Amino acid sequence: MPDTFDLVILGSGPGGYVAAIRAAQLGLKTAIVERDQLGGICLNWGCIPTKALLRTSEVHHYMTHADAYGLKAENVGFDLSKIVERSRKVAGQLNSGVKGLMKKNKVTIYEGVGALTAVGRLTVTNDGKKTELEAKNIIIATGARARELPFIKADGQRVWTYRHAMVPKEMPTKLLVIGSGAIGVEFASFYNDLGAEVTIVEMLPRILPVEDEEVSAFMEKALTKQGIKILTGAAVEKIEPGAGSVKASIRDRDGKLSDADYSHVIVAIGIAPNTENIGLETVGVETERGHIKTDGYGATNIPCIWAIGDVAGAPWLAHKASHEGVIAVEKIASGSAHPMNKGNIPGCTYARPQVASVGLTEAKAKEAGYQLKVGKFPFIGNGKAIALGEADGFVKTVFDARTGELLGAHLVGAEVTELIQGFVLARQLEATEAELMETVFAHPTLSEMLHESVLGAYGRALHI
């Protein structure tokens, strides 16, 4: 006889484990199936450990620039193995925390590889032993993995994915980063701050191509100033790993092909969904370009089978997965839930400087036919930013000139990944420019720039 549940969740990443907790809160008998580590890629090999690494490189940057703050720090160095060890300890601590949350909420954990065998049924295989599960509903939360170049596979020695880049055995001296999305730019920033000579290659005309064009342009200038070489409109056509280096053939925007040697290469060209060998074809779940097709509640075309997170499509963000998990579970438990509004999902890049955004870019808003009011306020006009020694960056807001709706917000500079939530909340509450203008912002704070940007859109900025 199979083990029976109200809900079985395949995958324990930020979508899966949060869905399990919410299901337990709503009284559903819940199980979760995980083939590797609780918490998934994000907690163990993504969002969290990379932020630990970036914090280290940030501190290193401040130490090497101590004189700017009236301090002395001589012979600044680092121990790469200890940097990695700290990052892994942070991930381990949170992994243990997820285990505790599963126990607290009485969620049954099955370790092994899960696959659908019929609607409402799965098999979990662990070391050759098979366990049959039966559930009224199943949520697929199997996540995604790094895409690889078609002409070379990452070997963990000279050619790395993000996973290899988090546990380096040696410090790169000359690093090539292929791809300038959030992952590529974050690793470029990390290794550059620790002293590597870094080159970023991006096929599209600008780095961070999903961001507002002004943000992309600012980031290219900022990273170039830090010593990172950036090649846009370029493509890596060939990689030849050697014993102690990697030869890369790069075609630039003018069509010229040139070769260069690097100590290491990081491939950061996106993700591929983990939809293979989990039984989707067996039960007829529809996919599109490998991703599972869902409605705004996580439902697939097959009743009682749901999908959330990276496996269900863009944006590929942990917080999107968690929120989708809650929505799907509430829909399962009560039949009613709020649908996912992807326009209110913030995106964050934790480089130096940071980038954060929500909603439409100025270009996308124009394409959609809006008449716009746009405000922009520079960090140099903010007292707290100057006091912190972080006077580079800006806050940009895009409004519908007719209704006052906040269409989008785009930030670049220190701590903007924290500041963005003010605009996310404003969009969720459907605040107009009037409510934002009438809100009191504490002084001295970086958040005052949010206010000033809104005021600026309507010709009322106070400090520029």
Secondary structure as GFF3:
##gff-version 3
##sequence-region A 1 464
A	DSSP	beta_strand	3	10	.	.	.	ID=ss1
A	DSSP	alpha_helix	16	25	.	.	.	ID=ss2
A	DSSP	beta_strand	30	34	.	.	.	ID=ss3
A	DSSP	alpha_helix	40	45	.	.	.	ID=ss4
A	DSSP	alpha_helix	47	64	.	.	.	ID=ss5
A	DSSP	three_ten_helix	66	69	.	.	.	ID=ss6
A	DSSP	alpha_helix	80	104	.	.	.	ID=ss7
A	DSSP	beta_strand	108	111	.	.	.	ID=ss8
A	DSSP	beta_strand	113	118	.	.	.	ID=ss9
A	DSSP	beta_strand	121	126	.	.	.	ID=ss10
A	DSSP	beta_strand	129	140	.	.	.	ID=ss11
A	DSSP	beta_strand	144	146	.	.	.	ID=ss12
A	DSSP	beta_strand	159	160	.	.	.	ID=ss13
A	DSSP	alpha_helix	162	166	.	.	.	ID=ss14
A	DSSP	beta_strand	174	178	.	.	.	ID=ss15
A	DSSP	alpha_helix	182	193	.	.	.	ID=ss16
A	DSSP	beta_strand	197	202	.	.	.	ID=ss17
A	DSSP	alpha_helix	213	225	.	.	.	ID=ss18
A	DSSP	beta_strand	229	232	.	.	.	ID=ss19
A	DSSP	beta_strand	235	241	.	.	.	ID=ss20
A	DSSP	beta_strand	246	251	.	.	.	ID=ss21
A	DSSP	beta_strand	257	262	.	.	.	ID=ss22
A	DSSP	beta_strand	264	267	.	.	.	ID=ss23
A	DSSP	beta_strand	271	273	.	.	.	ID=ss24
A	DSSP	alpha_helix	280	283	.	.	.	ID=ss25
A	DSSP	beta_strand	287	288	.	.	.	ID=ss26
A	DSSP	beta_strand	291	292	.	.	.	ID=ss27
A	DSSP	beta_strand	305	307	.	.	.	ID=ss28
A	DSSP	three_ten_helix	309	312	.	.	.	ID=ss29
A	DSSP	alpha_helix	318	334	.	.	.	ID=ss30
A	DSSP	three_ten_helix	342	344	.	.	.	ID=ss31
A	DSSP	beta_strand	347	349	.	.	.	ID=ss32
A	DSSP	beta_strand	354	359	.	.	.	ID=ss33
A	DSSP	alpha_helix	362	367	.	.	.	ID=ss34
A	DSSP	beta_strand	372	378	.	.	.	ID=ss35
A	DSSP	three_ten_helix	379	381	.	.	.	ID=ss36
A	DSSP	alpha_helix	383	388	.	.	.	ID=ss37
A	DSSP	beta_strand	394	400	.	.	.	ID=ss38
A	DSSP	beta_strand	406	413	.	.	.	ID=ss39
A	DSSP	alpha_helix	416	428	.	.	.	ID=ss40
A	DSSP	alpha_helix	433	437	.	.	.	ID=ss41
A	DSSP	alpha_helix	448	457	.	.	.	ID=ss42
###
